[in-house]
């Protein structure tokens, strides 16, 4: 049986290799090559191809019968393949996909035309030395560049083959991924090593449906060695289940054999090995195997393990609904759960409660010890709050130092008790940072949720107002919402902000600050050079108001469109008169608030400012958040389309918390994506954030966005984001906000 099995596998590899040689000799469809994380895979295949070329004429009559099967086998290989002499002779679809080009645009051109400039000499010398039989590296890393200038780092391996009587190079490649595991197969017969080196799991069965071969990847997937599965049927070694309800999908081998080997392609399933090995998500394809005639002599099953991709998807889903710093649910997810509780209160007699929490001394810690200390304190406070509530309660971080509790099925008195427990826990807490000790307090606003509570915005505003009263009344840490009391407190406590903002707009009492944005790679000549921020000027020697406070008040009183108009007018005027000089090809980034995007007259105002100030649209990059665009989609689409057409650039700011709506935003002409700072903090030591940032970069590349990392505050974070392929960096490590008058001359 073992002898027959070896002969059978040699036929499988023979047909597979012959198919590739056939494609090469016919000048088959060209494709863009991505360098393989298992570079030996097709390199071994190249050696097999050379060996088998000697028998090509004898087997020529078999090629046409095998072509259909092994074309599909070639398509299942995710490694990129390239045949090169002085120019590219053949490239597979994977290579073309990475370049975003057609076969006609690649074949006939040297590989060096698709290589980043700094690697051209290395590639050119290596290819020449390998072709001439001289000593040269068989495997090395380079960077490929697509027509838009996007760079992909790959590992390239090469094998010398004979093509049409002349030496050529069979190159393989796959994108370099963090932590990729490479295994070089050696000391095996070439035919077996070829299949073993494939990244996909390959299983072959005979005409009776009994397994006669599995490659090394399949051994790992099934948790069994080849000798353990020989002669068994597929159901004896593994079961396929529906990934949603775990319903059995039956035996794919039996189905294919009873339908004359009809192809089953791309079926998604959950694979459960019979020996209790780890379950894996797979995509399975089944194809007939024919040899020396028309009858089916067996089947080839190819299983692609998608478990890692599913894991990343789950991580992205979790990250989209949770705060990266504390692990609590974020504002978006909290409001979703609050909406569910509000809906349930309308249809039942069960009441709920909402608590709005605001830390009392967070700013002191931040200002005294820095953001790292502030972040550590927030994490410890989050843990305290979580321990002080019931397991069924939801704790969310909804702002910088603001938290919220959703107490489902909780009467008012019980909610008050829980809120008091939280207050005591935080009051007893002492935050220690180096040689300093801080007392931290918390103010809580409490509101009942019932049939007459209104919208979630009404409920959140009521809890916020109650929290405001608790904070203003000092020793009263918990305050239950009362509409009359809150209205009075708000009016007396915040009316000065309305007067202050109106006076600042009237008397030009705002100031502009800037923070530099730098290229992550040397030699960058285009893109935003700095971002401007608006600050309220100090009065009578007193410190300027914290930006968060007057911005919050401006939003409450619907004054943000007026503030944004002041900023646009001031920046455009500085550019027009030469007071703000930018390096050639660079731009200045200006934030646009959600209220402003919804202002129907703002677009006309911006166009008029260009006309009156002489500022150039190419000098401006407007930053908008995902949530503000979604909330004002019609106005945003017109605003972005018109100004982008004039030459302005656009950046999607604070990206990361709204992944679910990105399908809408991808239709907008964006130029940059700014990854939210919460993903960048502690990036060097946080594998989840690294996976998220890598996924965002990959997504951006597919949409031709360039990527900006903000809140890069230390050298470790800078080195990490640079190594991951970020295009621009912004944060304390490259520059702190300063008055706009201090912008260096271009």
C-alpha positions, -999 to +999 in steps of 0.1 A: +000+000+000+029+024+009+045+018-026+012+026-043+008+057-021+043+070-031+036+064-068+003+082-064+018+113-047+046+115-073+018+117-099+001+145-079+033+165-078+042+156-113+010+169-126+012+200-104+047+208-116+039+201-152+010+225-151+033+253-139+059+244-166+031+245-191+020+279-180+056+292-183+062+278-217+029+293-229+037+327-215+007+324-191-012+352-174+012+375-156+006+385-120+021+406-092+043+385-067+040+389-029+069+374-010+062+343+010+064+338+047+074+303+037+099+311+010+110+276+005+076+265-007+077+273-044+115+274-043+113+237-038+087+235-065+112+252-088+137+224-082+110+199-089+100+216-121+137+215-134+139+178-126+107+170-143+114+190-175+135+162-188+105+140-190+082+167-203+079+154-239+071+119-226+042+132-205+030+159-230-001+139-239-011+139-202-009+177-198-042+186-213-061+162-191-044+175-160-045+212-169-080+219-155-073+202-121-039+217-115-048+251-126-071+251-096-043+238-075-021+267-086-049+291-077-051+276-042-014+285-035-014+319-018+023+324-025+032+348-052+050+334-082+073+351-107+095+338-135+123+362-145+152+364-169+162+399-179+125+408-177+094+392-161+083+362-182+054+351-160+037+364-128+006+349-111-025+366-100-013+371-064+016+392-077-007+413-099-031+418-070-004+433-048+006+458-075-029+465-086-018+461-122-028+440-152-006+413-167+001+434-198+016+461-175+040+437-158+052+411-182+082+422-203+094+447-176+123+440-152+114+434-116+135+463-105+108+487-119+085+475-091+111+477-063+116+506-039+146+527-051+169+518-022+166+481-031+170+483-069+208+477-068+204+448-044+178+430-065+196+437-098+229+423-086+212+392-070+192+383-101+223+386-123+245+366-100+219+339-096+214+336-133+251+334-139+255+306-114+276+328-090+272+327-052+243+349-041+216+350-014+187+326-021+164+345+002+163+382+012+139+410+022+130+439-001+102+464-005+079+465-036+062+497-047+029+500-065+020+527-090+006+549-061+039+547-042+026+524-015+053+501-002+050+464+007+078+446+025+084+411+013+109+382+015+121+370-019+135+335-026+147+323-060+155+290-077+173+286-111+152+267-137+154+260-174+128+279-194+127+273-232+163+261-232+177+291-212+182+296-175+156+316-157+147+323-121+116+310-104+109+336-076+085+332-047+073+358-022+049+366+006+043+398+026+063+400+058+040+398+088+050+404+125+059+371+142+057+351+109+069+315+114+091+302+086+098+265+082+123+253+056+116+217+045+148+198+039+162+162+037+131+149+019+124+137-016+117+167-038+082+156-048+072+152-011+090+184+000+071+204-026+037+195-012+049+196+024+062+231+018+028+244+007+010+267+032-023+251+024-034+217+038-036+191+010-053+158+014-057+132-014-080+102-014-084+073-038-114+063-058-129+046-027-126+077-006-097+065+015-069+088+024-036+080+008-017+113+015-017+144+036+010+171+036+027+186+066+002+215+069-026+190+070-008+170+097-007+202+118-043+210+110-057+175+119-033+169+148-023+135+133+006+121+114+004+106+079+008+071+091-022+075+115-046+085+087-036+063+058-065+042+046-091+060+067-120+080+054-124+117+059-151+114+086-128+091+106-102+118+109-123+150+111-159+164+110-171+196+092-197+217+110-216+248+101-198+276+117-230+292+129-251+264+144-226+236+145-248+215+123-229+187+105-221+194+068-216+158+060-187+141+042-173+163+013-154+133-001-186+112-004-205+141-019-179+147-045-174+111-055-212+105-058-215+135-081-187+124-104-161+146-087-180+178-090-159+206-077-168+220-042-150+253-039-146+278-011-170+262+014-166+277+049-168+254+078-156+246+113-132+216+112-133+194+143-105+168+143-115+133+156-086+131+181-098+162+201-071+185+185-080+222+184-110+232+163-102+254+133-121+276+109-114+265+073-123+270+037-124+238+018-121+230-019-125+196-035-114+187-071-113+154-091-079+137-098-075+121-132-046+102-146-040+081-177-076+083-188-109+099-182-120+081-151-117+098-117-089+081-097-095+101-066-099+136-051-077+164-040-089+184-009-074+217-002-082+233+032-073+269+039-071+277+077-089+310+083-088+309+121-062+336+125-083+359+103-114+351+124-094+359+156-084+393+142-120+400+132-131+392+168-103+415+181-115+443+158-151+438+169-140+439+206-118+470+200-146+488+182-168+485+213-143+489+241-120+516+254-084+507+246-070+522+278-093+508+305-110+478+288-144+492+296-171+495+270-167+528+250-193+555+246-207+540+213-212+506+229-226+521+261-252+542+242-262+511+223-268+492+256-286+522+270-309+523+240-317+486+246-325+493+283-346+523+273-366+502+248-372+475+274-385+501+299-411+512+274-425+476+270-423+465+306-427+477+342-390+470+349-370+501+357-333+508+352-309+535+364-281+555+348-251+570+367-229+597+352-194+599+369-169+627+367-135+624+385-127+654+407-089+658+405-079+640+373-065+672+358-041+678+387-025+644+381-022+649+344-007+684+348+016+674+376+029+640+364+020+638+328-002+617+306+014+584+315+005+589+351-030+600+342-035+569+321-024+547+349-047+564+373-077+560+349-070+522+346-069+518+384-101+539+389-118+518+362-109+486+381-122+501+413-156+511+398-159+476+382-154+459+415-180+482+433-209+473+410-229+441+402-217+417+376-248+424+356-241+462+355-224+479+325-194+502+333-183+525+304-157+551+298-175+579+278-149+607+280-115+616+292-122+613+329-159+605+326-175+572+333-211+559+333-229+530+349-260+513+334-278+495+362-304+472+345-334+461+365-323+483+394-348+504+415-338+539+425-329+530+461-306+501+451-290+524+425-283+550+451-267+523+473-245+512+444-235+548+436-226+554+472-204+523+472-185+536+441-180+570+459-166+553+490-142+531+469-129+561+450-126+583+481-106+556+499-083+552+469-048+568+470-030+571+437+008+569+441+031+580+413+068+581+421+072+603+451+036+618+450+003+607+465-030+619+452-065+618+467-091+612+440-128+621+443-158+614+421-191+631+415-221+611+403-254+621+387-282+595+390-313+593+369-341+567+367-350+551+333-387+544+329-416+547+304-414+585+303-376+589+302-375+601+266-345+595+242-311+583+253-298+618+246-324+631+271-313+605+297-276+612+292-281+650+295-302+645+327-275+624+343-248+649+332-268+677+347-272+659+380-235+652+380-228+689+374-249+697+405-231+671+426-198+686+416-208+722+422-222+713+457-189+700+470-194+674+496-226+660+479-210+632+458-242+616+445-272+637+432-305+623+419-318+642+389-344+669+393-353+689+362-359+722+381-327+721+402-306+712+372-320+740+350-312+765+377-277+752+384-269+751+347-281+786+341-262+801+370-231+779+366-226+780+328-242+812+316-208+829+319-194+805+292-220+818+268-210+854+275-173+846+275-174+828+241-196+855+226-171+881+238-141+862+224-158+859+190-166+896+191-133+909+204-110+884+186-099+868+219-089+834+205-054+822+198-040+796+174-015+769+184+002+743+162+017+709+166+041+695+139+034+665+118+065+647+104+071+621+078+079+587+094+103+580+065+132+602+054+127+620+021+089+627+023+080+658+005+042+660+006+014+658+032+004+678+063+032+697+081+013+708+111-022+708+128-037+740+142-057+742+175-078+770+188-073+783+224-091+809+244-068+837+253-059+843+289-072+874+307-056+896+334-027+873+338-049+843+346-042+809+329-061+803+297-092+782+300-087+744+294-096+737+257-120+709+267-141+732+288-147+760+263-151+735+234-178+716+254-195+749+262-193+760+225-209+727+215-237+731+241-245+766+229-242+757+192-213+781+187-188+757+171-196+769+136-186+804+146-154+792+163-145+772+132-151+802+110-127+822+131-100+795+128-104+792+090-103+829+085-072+833+107-053+804+091-062+815+056-052+851+063-018+840+078-011+819+047-022+847+023+000+874+038+030+851+043+028+850+081+025+812+080+050+796+056+049+759+048+075+737+032+069+731-005+042+704-010+032+705+026-002+716+041-018+728+074-045+706+090-076+723+104-103+705+124-139+709+114-165+701+141-197+680+135-219+710+140-200+729+114-203+701+089-241+704+093-240+742+086-253+746+050-235+780+047-201+769+058-189+757+024-197+790+008-178+808+036-147+787+030-147+793-007-151+831-001-121+829+023-100+815-004-110+843-028-104+871-003-072+859+014-053+845-015-046+813+003-041+782-019-065+752-015-034+729-019-021+743+014-051+731+034-060+697+048-094+696+066-097+670+094-132+655+101-142+627+125-160+596+113-190+602+136-194+638+124-194+627+088-220+600+094-242+624+114-242+650+086-236+627+056-253+647+029-237+680+038-203+663+045-203+646+010-209+680-007-184+698+015-157+672+009-164+668-028-163+705-037-132+714-017-114+682-027-120+691-063-105+726-056-073+710-044-079+707-006-070+674+011-090+656+038-081+634+068-104+611+087-096+619+123-097+598+155-102+566+134-108+534+153-140+536+173-164+537+144-153+507+122-188+497+116-196+527+095-165+528+074-182+512+045-200+545+040-170+567+044-148+547+020-168+563-008-156+598+002-124+612-014-102+610+017-064+613+016-053+605+051-064+583+080-054+594+115-054+565+139-069+574+173-043+580+199-058+554+222-044+527+199-009+543+199-004+545+237+015+515+250+017+502+214+051+487+218+039+463+246+003+458+235-002+430+210-039+437+205-033+473+197-005+462+173-029+439+155-055+466+153-030+492+140-017+467+114-053+460+102-060+497+099-028+502+079-037+473+056-072+488+052-058+522+044-035+508+018-063+491+000-082+525-002-050+545-011-051+564+022-019+575+038-017+569+076-010+594+104-003+581+140-012+607+166-004+609+203+031+593+197+046+603+230+079+583+234+107+568+214+093+532+217+060+542+202+078+561+174+100+531+166+070+508+166+048+528+143+076+535+120+084+498+117+047+491+110+047+513+079+030+545+093+035+575+069+032+604+093+038+609+131+023+635+154+028+637+192+050+649+220+079+629+208+082+651+177+068+684+191+044+698+217+017+724+208+031+760+206+017+794+196+014+796+158+037+826+158+065+801+166+062+781+134+097+779+119+103+795+085+099+770+056 
